[in-house]
Amino acid sequence: MRQELQSLPKTLAEDVAKNLVMVARLIDEDPEGAYGYSRVALRLASRVAAVREAAGFAAYANQKYSEALAEFRAARRMTGTAELWPLMADCERGLGRPEKALDMAGAPEVQKLDKAGQVEMRLVAAGARRDLGQLDAAIVTLQSSELASHTVQPWTARLRYAYADALLAAERADQAREWFAKAVEADRDGSTDASDRLAEMDGVEFMDALDEHDDADADAGAVTSADEVEDVRTDLDADNGDAEKADADKVEVETDKAENDVDKD
């Protein structure tokens, strides 16, 4: 990217770079914010491939698939590489064209992808099969040497997760549970919710720790049994009795004082 921006005037290159940095920083946690920065970068330098690619990713993160596809195509024309091919195919899925995504999965461009790209293309193709209601075909599509490998790669968790999810959709729950467990083993950075899915299948329910603490506090301040109610009533009666006795003693003292004053007169 730095080399591409060197073709721009220094001040403009710095402005574009700042916007691209913000896109990368926000795209996961604030996709809308990332999209806004990508549009600024696009206005400043639409002829830079890195800018078109970043704009594509930001649009994709916001499910603006038509716009993302256009940006990915533009970036691909500028660079001549095939690395965006799986993303372009997934945009076709997002636009409701799974058949087109499957056509792309069989295109020569797939052979130009590295291993990560080929796995990504396999995931997209399996998703397209599921879009078409072809669950068995989706399962077969995901069965590969990468899935069977015991070596954990960056794509392993997502591949195992997709396989487990397809098995579950096909009502093969026992196998699905096994592969969700394998996905958990490979998911070192929490890129999937495999652990939640596994817990759900096992019937495990999670409670919010804050809510549980609040409930405990409320219970601690509440009267929860008949014996406790009776104890409270006894204490109240005793307090009331003491108060009444104190009032009576006060009245008697004041009466004696009044009588003494009369005798003196």
C-alpha positions as CSV (number, residue, x, y, z in Angstrom):
1,M,0.0,0.0,0.0
2,R,2.8,2.4,0.9
3,Q,4.3,2.0,-2.6
4,E,1.0,2.7,-4.2
5,L,0.5,5.9,-2.2
6,Q,4.0,7.1,-3.2
7,S,2.5,8.0,-6.6
8,L,0.4,10.7,-4.9
9,P,1.5,14.1,-3.7
10,K,2.9,13.8,-0.1
11,T,0.1,15.7,1.7
12,L,-2.6,13.8,-0.2
13,A,-0.9,10.5,0.4
14,E,-0.8,11.2,4.1
15,D,-4.5,12.0,4.2
16,V,-5.4,8.9,2.3
17,A,-3.2,6.7,4.5
18,K,-4.8,8.1,7.7
19,N,-8.3,7.2,6.3
20,L,-7.1,3.7,5.4
21,V,-5.7,3.2,8.8
22,M,-9.1,4.1,10.3
23,V,-10.8,1.7,8.0
24,A,-8.6,-1.2,9.2
25,R,-9.0,-0.1,12.8
26,L,-12.8,0.1,12.8
27,I,-14.0,-2.5,10.4
28,D,-14.6,-5.2,13.0
29,E,-16.1,-3.1,15.8
30,D,-17.6,-0.2,13.9
31,P,-18.3,-1.2,10.3
32,E,-20.3,2.0,9.6
33,G,-17.5,4.2,10.9
34,A,-15.0,2.2,8.7
35,Y,-17.3,2.7,5.7
36,G,-17.4,6.5,6.2
37,Y,-13.6,6.6,6.2
38,S,-13.4,4.4,3.2
39,R,-15.6,6.8,1.3
40,V,-13.3,9.7,2.1
41,A,-10.3,7.8,0.9
42,L,-12.2,6.9,-2.2
43,R,-13.0,10.5,-3.0
44,L,-9.3,11.4,-2.5
45,A,-7.7,8.6,-4.5
46,S,-10.1,6.4,-6.4
47,R,-7.3,5.3,-8.8
48,V,-5.3,3.5,-6.1
49,A,-6.0,-0.2,-5.8
50,A,-5.5,-0.3,-2.1
51,V,-8.2,2.3,-1.7
52,R,-10.6,0.4,-3.9
53,E,-9.9,-2.8,-2.0
54,A,-10.4,-1.1,1.4
55,A,-13.7,0.5,0.1
56,G,-14.8,-3.0,-0.9
57,F,-14.1,-4.5,2.5
58,A,-15.9,-1.7,4.2
59,A,-18.9,-2.1,2.0
60,Y,-18.9,-5.8,2.4
61,A,-18.8,-5.5,6.2
62,N,-21.9,-3.3,5.9
63,Q,-23.6,-5.9,3.6
64,K,-23.6,-3.5,0.7
65,Y,-22.8,-6.3,-1.6
66,S,-23.4,-4.6,-4.9
67,E,-21.0,-1.8,-4.0
68,A,-18.5,-4.2,-2.5
69,L,-18.5,-6.3,-5.7
70,A,-17.9,-3.2,-7.9
71,E,-14.9,-2.1,-5.7
72,F,-13.4,-5.6,-5.6
73,R,-13.7,-5.9,-9.4
74,A,-12.0,-2.5,-9.8
75,A,-9.1,-3.5,-7.4
76,R,-8.7,-6.8,-9.3
77,R,-8.5,-5.0,-12.6
78,M,-5.8,-2.7,-11.2
79,T,-3.7,-5.4,-9.6
80,G,-4.4,-8.4,-11.9
81,T,-4.4,-10.8,-8.9
82,A,-7.1,-13.3,-8.0
83,E,-6.9,-13.0,-4.2
84,L,-10.3,-11.2,-4.1
85,W,-12.1,-13.9,-6.1
86,P,-13.7,-15.6,-3.1
87,L,-15.0,-12.3,-1.7
88,M,-16.4,-11.5,-5.1
89,A,-18.2,-14.8,-5.2
90,D,-19.6,-14.3,-1.7
91,C,-20.9,-10.9,-2.8
92,E,-22.8,-12.8,-5.5
93,R,-24.3,-14.9,-2.8
94,G,-25.2,-11.8,-0.9
95,L,-27.0,-10.5,-4.0
96,G,-29.1,-13.7,-4.1
97,R,-27.1,-15.3,-7.0
98,P,-25.7,-18.5,-5.5
99,E,-25.5,-20.1,-8.9
100,K,-23.1,-17.4,-10.0
101,A,-21.0,-18.0,-6.9
102,L,-20.8,-21.7,-7.8
103,D,-19.7,-20.9,-11.4
104,M,-16.9,-18.8,-9.9
105,A,-15.9,-21.7,-7.6
106,G,-15.2,-23.7,-10.7
107,A,-13.4,-21.0,-12.6
108,P,-9.6,-21.1,-13.5
109,E,-9.0,-18.2,-11.1
110,V,-9.4,-20.5,-8.1
111,Q,-6.2,-22.4,-9.1
112,K,-4.3,-19.1,-8.8
113,L,-5.3,-18.7,-5.1
114,D,-3.0,-19.7,-2.3
115,K,-4.2,-22.4,0.2
116,A,-6.1,-19.9,2.4
117,G,-7.8,-18.5,-0.7
118,Q,-8.8,-22.0,-1.9
119,V,-10.3,-22.8,1.6
120,E,-12.2,-19.6,1.5
121,M,-13.5,-20.4,-1.9
122,R,-14.6,-23.8,-0.6
123,L,-16.5,-22.1,2.3
124,V,-18.3,-19.8,-0.2
125,A,-19.2,-22.7,-2.5
126,A,-20.6,-24.7,0.5
127,G,-22.6,-21.6,1.5
128,A,-24.0,-21.3,-2.0
129,R,-25.0,-25.0,-1.9
130,R,-26.9,-24.3,1.3
131,D,-28.5,-21.3,-0.2
132,L,-29.9,-23.6,-2.8
133,G,-31.1,-26.1,-0.2
134,Q,-28.5,-28.7,-1.2
135,L,-27.3,-29.7,2.3
136,D,-25.7,-33.0,1.3
137,A,-23.8,-31.2,-1.4
138,A,-22.6,-28.5,1.0
139,I,-21.3,-31.2,3.4
140,V,-19.4,-33.0,0.6
141,T,-18.0,-29.6,-0.6
142,L,-16.4,-29.0,2.8
143,Q,-14.9,-32.5,3.1
144,S,-11.3,-32.0,2.1
145,S,-7.7,-32.6,3.2
146,E,-7.7,-29.3,5.0
147,L,-10.7,-30.4,7.1
148,A,-9.2,-33.7,7.9
149,S,-5.8,-32.3,8.8
150,H,-4.8,-32.2,12.5
151,T,-2.6,-29.2,12.0
152,V,-4.3,-25.9,13.0
153,Q,-4.1,-23.2,10.4
154,P,-5.8,-19.7,10.4
155,W,-8.7,-21.1,8.5
156,T,-9.2,-24.4,10.5
157,A,-11.7,-23.2,13.0
158,R,-14.0,-21.6,10.4
159,L,-13.8,-24.7,8.2
160,R,-14.7,-27.0,11.0
161,Y,-17.4,-24.7,12.2
162,A,-19.0,-24.6,8.7
163,Y,-18.9,-28.3,8.5
164,A,-20.5,-28.8,11.9
165,D,-23.2,-26.3,11.1
166,A,-24.0,-28.0,7.8
167,L,-24.2,-31.4,9.6
168,L,-26.5,-29.9,12.2
169,A,-28.7,-28.5,9.5
170,A,-28.9,-32.0,8.0
171,E,-30.0,-33.3,11.3
172,R,-26.8,-35.2,12.0
173,A,-26.5,-33.9,15.5
174,D,-23.9,-36.4,16.9
175,Q,-21.5,-35.7,14.1
176,A,-22.2,-31.9,14.4
177,R,-21.4,-32.0,18.1
178,E,-18.1,-33.7,17.4
179,W,-17.1,-31.1,14.8
180,F,-18.2,-28.1,16.9
181,A,-15.9,-29.5,19.6
182,K,-13.0,-29.7,17.1
183,A,-13.8,-26.2,16.0
184,V,-13.5,-25.0,19.6
185,E,-10.0,-26.7,19.9
186,A,-8.8,-24.8,16.8
187,D,-10.5,-21.5,17.6
188,R,-7.7,-19.7,19.5
189,D,-8.8,-16.2,18.8
190,G,-12.6,-16.5,19.2
191,S,-13.3,-16.1,15.5
192,T,-16.4,-18.3,15.8
193,D,-19.1,-19.0,18.4
194,A,-18.4,-22.7,18.4
195,S,-18.1,-22.9,22.2
196,D,-21.6,-21.4,22.5
197,R,-23.1,-23.7,19.9
198,L,-21.5,-26.7,21.7
199,A,-22.8,-25.6,25.0
200,E,-26.3,-25.1,23.5
201,M,-26.2,-28.7,22.1
202,D,-25.2,-30.0,25.6
203,G,-28.1,-28.1,27.2
204,V,-25.8,-25.7,29.2
205,E,-27.3,-22.4,30.1
206,F,-25.2,-19.4,31.0
207,M,-26.4,-16.7,33.4
208,D,-25.3,-13.1,33.4
209,A,-23.0,-12.7,36.4
210,L,-24.2,-9.1,37.0
211,D,-27.8,-10.2,37.0
212,E,-27.0,-13.1,39.3
213,H,-25.2,-10.7,41.7
214,D,-28.2,-8.3,41.7
215,D,-30.6,-11.1,42.5
216,A,-28.4,-12.3,45.4
217,D,-28.4,-8.8,46.8
218,A,-32.1,-8.6,46.5
219,D,-32.6,-11.9,48.2
220,A,-30.3,-10.9,51.0
221,G,-32.5,-8.0,51.8
222,A,-35.8,-9.9,51.6
223,V,-37.8,-11.8,54.1
224,T,-38.2,-15.3,52.6
225,S,-39.8,-17.6,55.3
226,A,-42.7,-17.7,57.7
227,D,-40.3,-17.9,60.7
228,E,-38.5,-14.8,59.5
229,V,-41.8,-13.0,59.1
230,E,-42.8,-14.0,62.7
231,D,-39.4,-12.9,64.0
232,V,-39.9,-9.5,62.4
233,R,-43.4,-9.1,63.8
234,T,-42.1,-10.0,67.3
235,D,-39.4,-7.4,67.0
236,L,-41.9,-4.8,65.9
237,D,-44.3,-5.7,68.7
238,A,-41.5,-5.4,71.2
239,D,-40.4,-2.1,69.8
240,N,-44.0,-0.8,70.0
241,G,-44.4,-2.1,73.6
242,D,-41.3,-0.3,74.6
243,A,-42.4,2.9,73.0
244,E,-45.9,2.6,74.7
245,K,-44.3,2.0,78.1
246,A,-42.0,5.0,77.6
247,D,-44.9,7.2,76.7
248,A,-46.8,6.0,79.8
249,D,-43.9,6.7,82.1
250,K,-43.6,10.2,80.6
251,V,-47.3,10.9,81.2
252,E,-47.0,9.7,84.8
253,V,-44.0,11.9,85.5
254,E,-45.7,14.9,84.0
255,T,-48.9,14.2,86.1
256,D,-46.9,13.9,89.4
257,K,-45.2,17.2,88.6
258,A,-48.6,18.9,87.9
259,E,-50.0,17.7,91.2
260,N,-47.0,18.9,93.2
261,D,-47.4,22.3,91.6
262,V,-51.0,22.4,92.7
263,D,-50.2,21.4,96.3
264,K,-47.6,24.2,96.4
265,D,-50.3,26.7,95.4
